[in-house]
Amino acid sequence: MPLCDAARLSLSDGYWMSVSSGVDAAAKATAAAWSERYQPVIAACEPLGLGREHPQLAPVLDELRKRAAANRSAAQQLAHDYNTWTSSVKRLRELAVKARADLREAACGSTDDQLHNRVDNVADAAARELVDQIAAVDGEATRLRGVAAKAPPAIVAGLRSTIAPAIGKGEARGRHNPRLEAVLATIGKQRASSVKGLACAYTDVGLGAADCTAGTCRIACVKVEPHGCSVVEIAADNDFATSDATAASERDLRGLKAWYTRDRAGLFARHPNLRKCETPDAKDFVVAATVVTYPACVKLTPNDLGEPLADAPASIPE
C-alpha cells in the first residue's frame, strides 16, 4: 500500500467513527436544548420584528392617529369659531363707536329745546341694536371659554375682552347711559351758568300771538343796561343752535317792539324795568338783538359718551 494511501483518514474508521458520532450527538443535543429552552423567547420576541404591525402596538397607534386627527380638527374648529367671535366683537365695537358719533352729532345739531328729545331718540335706537349684539357676543364667549380651557394664550387672553361689558354699561342702556346723562347734566349747568352770568332783568318773557309772527314766542333773556337794552337768545356752541338762536332773537326783538308800539303802558306795567330802554323823549324804544353761546359741543368728544373701549381682540391663524 502506498504511503499516502495509508495517511488517508475516514470518519468511518474505528476511532474517528466514535468521534463523529459523539460530535453529531452533541450538536443534536445542543440544538434540542436551544429549541426547547429558548422557543418561548423566540415566540415572544418574534412580533417585535413586525414593527408598527405588532398586534398590540397597531391598535394603539391607530387610536393615537384618530385622537390626533380629532384634536387637530377640534383645534381648527376652535380657531375658526374664535376668529368668527373676534369679528363679532369688532363689529360690536364699531356699532358702539358709531352710536357715540351719532349722539355727538345729535347733541351738536340741536337747539336747547330739541336737545334731550333728539339725543334720547338716537340713544334708544342704538341701544336696541346693541343689546342683541352684546347677548350674542357674551353667549359665544361663554361657550368658547368652556371648550378652550387649554387653548393657546392668545385665545384665552382674547376671551377676556372688556368691550361687551363696557358697552353694556353705557350705550346699551340708551337714554339711561350714565355717561350720556352726565354730559346732558353738564350742558344744562353750563346753560344755567351762562344765563346767570348775563344778569338778565327778565327771563323767559312770553309774547302773545298779537306780537309774535310765530304765534307764541319766549324771550330767554332781556338785559337792561345803561348803554342799552338787548333781547338775548342763549344757544349751545354749535352752528345749528347759533343760527336758530340768531333768527329767534330777531323775531323776538320784532315781537317786543310790536308790543311796545301796540301797548306801551301794558308792557311797562308787566315789565317796569323796560322803561329804561325808552329814549328820554319817549319816542323810541331802543333794544338790540344778540346771541350768547355756552360750552356744550366744541369740547364734547364721542368718547365722553361711553365707557372706555379697548381694542378688539386680534384673530389667529387657522
Buried (B, 14 or more C-beta within 10 A) or exposed (E): EEEEEEEEEEEEEEEEEEEBEEEEEEEEEEEEEEEEEEEEEEEEEEEEEEEEEBEEBEEEEEEEEEEEEEEEEEEEEBBEBBBEBBEBBBBBBEBBBBBBEBBBBBBBBBBBEBBBEBBBEBBBEBBEBBBEBBEBBBEBBEEBBEEBEEBBEBBBEBBEBEBBEBBBBBBBBBBEBEBBEEBBEBBBEBBEEBBEEBEBBBBEBEBBEEBBEEEEBBBBBBBBEEEEBBBBBBBBBBEBBBEBBBBBBBBBBBBBBBBBEEBBEEBBEEBEEBEEBBEEEEEEBEBEBBBBBBBBBEEBEBEBBBBEBEEBBEBBEE
